[in-house]
């Protein structure tokens, strides 16, 4: 049960407010904008994702024990869930705000995301380290990077079809180009921090990859990430340039459909990551 909720937390955390901000930059919130439907869908997705994040954090905290207050203040993992819950509430408040995307609102949203990441980094294997450690910092950065990459892909697969019209073709192309550039940066951090986490979890014994549930989950996650990377590269280096040249409906459909497949891979990777966080790492095995 906790694995299921942990996966939902990751997916909800991924569906942030990035697309909403980009669409506001395209003036998509204007009543006559051809991209208004996409902005409305992005806004609803941001609010729903933040609400699911709050709900999942509440349930995960409740599952720790019957007494919420004792658990929330007496175990390190539950303190992490409590911090994550506080951050998710702030994120929900930020998502529910209307009007323009001011610097204050953007800063408030970033603060909420950082609090969520800090709380989640204290849950799982990084919790074995001290309160302020390199392992927790790397894990928080890993969560932020995967949340950015996954959020762009998963939310994009839901929002971009609303921009699949001839009138909204120019905003669609610009949004996809931004998504591609941002995802490429996030992927670099995902690989670097993921390699550190894997090295720490293996504990110098590669044999644990095939001898433990943790190792099996890591292999599944790596395969899904590799497939998602390949699909993303296909979009970035083939489908998107073709769309930028032609601006055709067929090429727009191709970009969106490829992103949908990548979103499925990322959702699967989040599930595998939740299994990892609830499995005994290889470094804990003797020998």
N, C-alpha and C positions, 0 to 999 in steps of 0.2 A: 504493500500500500504506500509506504513512504517513497519507494522508488517511483511510483506513478506520479505522486504529487511533486517530487523533485524535478521530474521531467517537465511537468506543466509549468513549474516556476521558471525553468530555463527558457521555455518557449515564450512565456508571457514577458519575461525580461527582454527577450530578443525583439519583440514587437514594440519598439519604442516610438519616439516622436520624430524620428529623423525625416521620414517622408513628409510628415505634416509640415515641418519647417521648410523643406525644399519646395513644397507646393505653394506655401505662402510666399516664398521668394518669386514664384512664377505668377503671383497675383491670382492664384487659383481660387481664393476666397471671395473674389469679386462676383457679384450676382450674375454678370454677363460673361464670365470667363468660361471658355470651352473645357477647361480642366477642373471646373468646380465640383463635378461629381467625384473625381479622384480625390480632391481635398476633403470632401465630406466623408468619403470612405476611409481615408487615412485618419481623420480625426476620430471617427467611431472606433476604428481598430485600436488607436492609441488608448482611448478611454477603456475599452473592453479589456485590452491586454493588462493595463494597470490594475483594473478591478480583479481580474483573475489572479494577478500576482499577489494582491492583498489577501484574497481568499486562500490561495495555496499556502502562503506563509502562516496564516492563522491555523489552518488545518495541520500543517506540519508541526507547528509548535504544540498544538493540542495532542498530537499523537505521541509526543515525548513522554507524557504522563498525565494523570488525572488532574493534578493541581497545576494550573497554568502559571500562577505567580511563583510557586516554588521552583518549577522547572525553568522559568524564564530568567531567574536570578541566581540559580545555583549550579548550573552546568554550562560549560563553555560552548557546547554546540547549541544549546537553547538560547544562550545570550546572543549567539550569532543569528539564530532565527529571529530573535526579538529585534535586533538591529536591522535585519533585512525587512522585517515587517514595518518598522518605522520608516525606512526608506521607501518602501512600496506605497505607503500611505501618502508620503510627500509626492511621489511620482503620480499617483492618482489625482491629487490636487492640481499638480502642474498640467496634467493632460486635460482636466476638466475646464481649465481656464479658457475663455474665449478671447476674442480681440487679436491684435497684432502680436507677433512674436518679438517681444522686447528683449533687451539685453538682460533685464532683471529676471524675466521668465525663463530665458535660456539658462542663466546661471542657476536658478532654482531647480530646473530640471536636471542639470548636470550634477548638482549637489545630491539630489535624490538618487540618481543612478550610482554615484560613488558610494553612498551609504548602503545601497542594496548590494553592491559588489563587495564592500568591506564585510558586511554581515555574512554573505554567502561564502566568502573566503575562510571564515572561521568555522564553517561546517564542512566536514569531510576530512581528508587526510592532512590538509594544511593545519588543521586544528591541533595536530600533535606537536606542532612547533610552539614557540613562545608567543605571547600576545602580539609582540611587534617583531616579526621575523621576515627574512628574505622569502621564505616559502609562502607566507601569507600575502606578501606584496606581489609576488609573481602570480599567485593564484587569482588575486583581485584583478591584476592586469589581464590575465588570461580570460577571466569572465567578461571583462569590458570588451576585449577584442572579439571574442566569440559572439557576445551579445550584439556588437555592432555589425559584424559580418552576417550572422544569422538573422538579425532584425531587418537588415536591408533586403535580404533575399526573401524571407518569409512574408514580411509585410509587403514587399514589392510584388510578390506573386498574387497577393490579394488585392492590392490597390491599382496596379498598372492596367489590368483589363478595363478599368473605368476610363482610362485615357486612350483606349484603342478606337479612336475615331479620327477621321481625316482632319477635323478642326483642331483636335488636341495633339496632333502628331508632333509638332515642334516641341511643346512641353514634354511629351513622352521621351523624345530623343535626348533632350537636355537632362531630364531626370535620370534616365538609364545611364548616361555618361557619368553623371555624378556618382551614382550607385557603384559603377564599375571602379572608378578611381578610389572611392572610400573603402570599398571592399578589398581592393588590392593592398592598401595600407594595413587594414585590419588583419588580413591573412598573414602578413609578415610577422605581426605580433603574436598571432595564434600559433604559428609554427615555432617561434622562438620560445615562448612561454610553455607551450605544450611539450616541447623537447625537454625542457628543464623538469617539468612535472613527471614526465615518463621516466627520465633518468633517476629522479628521486624515488619514484615508486618501485622501479625495478631493483634498486639497491645493489647494482653491480652483478645481478644474477639473471641474465636473459632467459634462462630456462623457465622462470616463473611465468613467462608469457603463454606457455602451453600447459602449465601445470596448475593453474588457478583460475577461478572465475574472474578475478581482477584482470589477469592477463588476457583471457578470452574477450572480456569487454573492451579492453584497450585495443586489441586487434580489430574488433568490429568497428570501433570508433575510428581508428586510423583508415580502415578501408572506406568507410562512409565519407570521411573528410577528403580522402584522395579522389573519390568519385566526384564529390562536390567541387573540388578544385578543378578537375578536368572539365566538368560541365561549365563552370564559371569562366574558365579560359576560352572555351568554345564561344561563349557569348561575347567575351571581351575582344577577342582577336578575329572573330569571323562574323557572327550574327550582327553585332552592334555596328561595326564599320559598314557592313552591307546596308543596314537600315539608314545610317547616316548619309550614304550615297543616294539611295533610292527613295527613302521616305514612303515606301510602299506598304500597303496593308498586309501583304504576305510576309514581308520581312518583320513587320511589327508583331505579327502573330508568332513568328519563329522566336523572337527575343523573349516574348512573354512565356511561351510554352517551355523553352529551355530553362527559364528562371523557375518555373513551377517544379520541374524535375529537380533542380538544385535545392529548392525549398524542402522537398521531401527528404532528400539526403541529409540536409541540415537538421531537420526535425528528428530523424533517426539518430544522428550523431548526438543530439541533446539527450535522447533516451539512453544511449550507451554511456554518456558522461554521467548520468544520474546513477546508473548501475555501478560505474567505477567508484563514485563517491560513497557508495554504500557497501563496497566489497573490501575485503582485507587486501592491502597492497602487497606486492611481491616482496618488498623490503622487510615485511613482518615475518616472513617464513624463515626458518632456520637454514643455515647453509647457503 
